[in-house]
Amino acid sequence: MLATAAGAIVWAQQNKAPAPGYPAFEVRSVFPRELSPAMYEQVSQQEIQNLAGQGWELVSVVPYVYRNEERGPALNNKPAVTQTYPAYFFRRLRPPDNTKR
């Protein structure tokens, strides 16, 4: 009888479902690519569209890399240009796990 009770407890702990009311999400992040030291490539619009087509929902965009570059002929007070390279964060509902029964 003790072994049956212990087996039931172990079984119950292994088969716990996620808390009701909270959907399970998969998350994905996409960052700009570093081509060479301090040189970056923006995330392409096509890559973002492909993720949207796969059911990924864009939930956040944040600046990931700030790059300052001086331009112009002036030796002393060259105007600085700041470029930002954003990172994108996505989520989608996790499909139900049909392996547990």
Secondary structure by P-SEA (a helix, b strand, c coil): caaaaaaaaaaaaaaccccccbbbbbbbbbbbbbccccccccccaaaaaaaaaaccccccccccbbbbbbbcccccccbbbbbbbbbbbbccccccccccc
